[in-house]
């Protein structure tokens, strides 16, 4: 059984890069370059090295097979935000998350995430080590076991493998289950395995596409606790969800995505997800993060997803 997030203290190094050797996570090294910064320890050190705004998109366009899935989108996300992306199916939410992970192309406009230029191939590659995507597509290897998958991603991201076992234990993936091949797992077990990879990688930016999908009540509560604690240790979160009630409880701000564009929503209101011609509320403003001084707004919910973590080693 997944252990409730509130009962056991979260190891701070799961989120802040503390007590581990992955200099890249702490911000000392960028894709093989020599370290020029001093070591950062704990949440304060990690936060000091994270660019703010974390996400800054200006008239961004992302073409998928010549279709503008993201069409002139303006969005600013600040450090520590938990931004809920809500909107009808096909609105561009998943493509936006992939764009912010460095996995979808920036076809026009300007964009930077964690200080990396999305128009630059090198910038996107560097970003993939610092952003974690839980997506519809799984990035797990079916012929590897649960433990082998998590160990692979830990090593690929220069993470101390000693952190793998406690993470598997927290997600009820230890004992016999860790030796089962991913191809033999249920949908919920696959999702938990992808969550384990995400936690072990300790990304600075969490990009969650329907993070509660395929999980039972305990699993969903665990995800909510995980998000809150990650933010407490310096991470920033963007999540897309159709489960408005649950997501609204953890989000600090809601952004409506429709027609590949973004609109800040000051207050949550009913949105018919099955309505293809949904029009953003009249009072909505461009999602530049300037609605209030603290950037807070309400949020929304969740769907079904297979799970995946942005591959750090992928090129281009």
N, C-alpha and C positions, 0 to 999 in steps of 0.2 A: 504493500500500500504506500502511495506517495505520502511523505511526511508533511503535515501541515506547515506552511511557511512561518507561522507565528510562534511555533513551539520551540524551535531550535535556532539559536543565533546563526546568522549568515556569516561565513568566513569573508572578511573584507577583501582578501586577495582574489576572491572570485570575480570581483567587480573592479577593483582599483589597481590591480597589478602589483599589490603589495606582497613582499616576501616571495618573489619569483624572479626568474632570470630573463623573462621576455622583455628585453629593452625596447623592442619595437612597440609593444603595447603601451609602455610608459611614455613613448614619444621621443626616446633618445636616438632612434635609428629609423631611417626611411629607406626601405627596399635596398639594403646592402650598403648604404652609405656609412662612412665613419661617424661615430658618435661625437657630437660637438656639445651636447647639453649635459648638464650634471644630472645625477640620478634623481628620480622623483619617487617618493615613497608615500604610500597611503592615498586616501581620497583627495587630499588637498593638492598633492603633487600632480596627480593625474588630471585633476580639473584645471590646474594652472596651464597645462600643456594642450588643452583642447580649444580649438578655435571657436569663437563665438561671433556671429551666428554659426551654428553647426551646419545648417543647411541654408543656402541662399540661391534661389532660382529667379532669374529675371527673363521673362518672355521665353521660357524654355519650351522647346519642341523636341519630342522624341517620336520618330517614325518607326512603325512596325510594319514591314512589308508595304511601305509607302502610305500607310494610314497613320495620321497624327493622333496616336493614343494619348500623348500629352501635347496640348495645342496652345502655346503662348501662355504658359502657366507662371504665375508669380507666387513665390512662397518663401517665407523666412521662418526658420525654426531655431530657437535659442537653446543654449545649454540647460539641461534639466527639464525641458518640456516633455510632456507625454501628450502627443498630438494624435487625436482620433480622426481618421479619414473616413468619412461616410458619404454614401452616394449610391446610385443605382448600379446594377451590373453593367460592365462595359464602360464605366465612366472614366477609367484611367487610373484607378487606385493602385492596382498591382504594377502597372508600368511605372508609375511614379516611384514606388518603393524600389523597383529594380534600377531605375535611373539613379536614385540616391545610394544604391549599393555599388554603383559602377558597372552594372551588368547590362543596362539598356543604353543605347547611344543618345548623346545630346546632339540632335540634328541641327538645331539652330538656337539662338539666344545664348544666354550666359548662365553658368551654374558652378557652384563650388560646394563641396561637402567635406567637413572637417579640414578645411583649408586646401583641399585638393581640387584642381581645375577639372571639371567633367569633360571639357573639350580636349583634354590631353590624355593620350594613351597611357603615359607614365603615371599621370595623376590618378587615373581610374584603377590602375594596378595597385598603387600604394593604398588607395582607399579601401580596396577589398580586404586588406589585412585589419582594418579598423572598424569596418561596418559588418554587422551580422544580419543576414536575411533569412527569416523563416517564411518559406514561400509555398505555393501550390506544388511546385516541382521539388522532389526530394533530391538532395545531393549526397545521399547515402549510397554505399556500395552493397548491392544485394548479396554478393558472395562472401562478404566479410561478416564477422559476428558483430554484435552490438559493441562489445569492448574494443574490437579491432577498428571499427569505424571511428569511435571517439578518440582512440589513441592516434589514429592516422591524422585527424584534424588537429590534435594537440601538437604533434610533431611538426606538421606542416606550418603551424603558426608559432613555432618556437616556444611552446608552453610547457612548463614542467609537468611531466606525465603523472607525477604523484597526486595531482589534483583530480585525476580521472575517477579513481575508485570512490571517493566520497561523493562526487557528483552523481555517479551511477546509483549509489546507495540512496541518495535523496530522491531520485526519480524512480525508485522501485525497479531498477534495471540491474541490480547486482545478483549475486548467487548464480543459479543455473541460467537465468535469462541472459546474462551478459555473454554467454557462450553460444547463443542461438544466432544463426544467420539471419540477416535482415529480411531476406526473402521469405522467411517463415513467420515473420511477426504480423500481428494484427495492426490495423490502422492506428489505433491508440498507442500501441507500443512503438511503432515507427515514429509517431509524433514525439513521444517522450525521448526517443533516441536523438532526434534532431534538436530537441531542447537541450539535451545533455551536451551536444556539440556546441551549441550556441553559448551555454554557460562556460564551458571549458575554454572557449576562444576569448571570452571577456571583451566583446567589442565595445567601442565607445559609443556607437550609434546602433540601436536595436531597431530593425525594420521587420515588423511582424504582420504577416498577411493571414488573417483569420487564425489567430494564435490558439483559440480555445477549441477549434474544430477537432472532432475525434476523441476528445478527452471527457472523462466523467466529471462529476461535480468536484471531487477532490483535486483532480488534475487541473481544472479551470481555476480553482482557488489558488493552487500552487503557482500557476502562471501569473495571476494578479499579484501575488506576494513577490514573485521573482522580479516583475517589472518595477514595483515600488522600491525594492531594495537596490536594484541596479541603478536607478535614478538617484537614490540616496548616496551612492558611492561615485557619482559623477557622470553616469551615462545619460543619454538622451534617447527617447523612444518615439517612433512613429508606428501607429498600428491601424490597419484597415479591418473593419468588422461590421457585420450586419446585426450583431447582438448589442443593440444600443444600451439596454438597461445595465448590462454587466460592464461594458467598456466605459460608460459614463461615470462609473464609480471610481475609476482610476485615472481617467484622462484629466489634464489641466486645460485642454483647449480642443475645440472641434473645428475641423475644416471640411467643408462640403466640396467634394470633387464631382464635377459634371461636365461632360463634353470636353474633357481633357484640361479643364481650368479649375482653379481653386478659389473658394470663397470662405472667409471666416464667418462663423456662426456664433453670435453672441449668446444665444440661448438654445438648448436642444429643443427640437420639436419633432412631431411625428413626420416620418418620411417614408413614403411608399416605395420600398426597394424594387418592387416589380413594375414601377411605372417608367417606361422607357423615355418619356419626354419630360422628366422631372425638371422643373425650373428652380434655380436657387432662390431663397427668400429675398424679397425686395431690399431688405435692410442689410443683406450680406455685403461685405466689403472684400477687396482683394486681400488674399491671405498673406499679408506682409508682416504679421505678428505685432501690429501696432494698435490692436483694439483696446488694450488696457496696459497700464504700466507694468503689471505683473504678467502680462501675456496670457492670463487665464481665461478660459472659456469652457463650456461643457463638452462632453464627449459621447462617443457611441460605439457600438458593438461588434459582432463576430460571425464567421462563417465556416465553411469546410475547406480544408487544405491538407495537402499531403505532408508538407514540411520540408524545409531545406535551408541550408546555411551557405551563404555566398562563398564559393570556392576561392580561397586566398591565392592559390597558385595559378588560377586561370589567367591567360594572357589576352590582351586585346580588349 
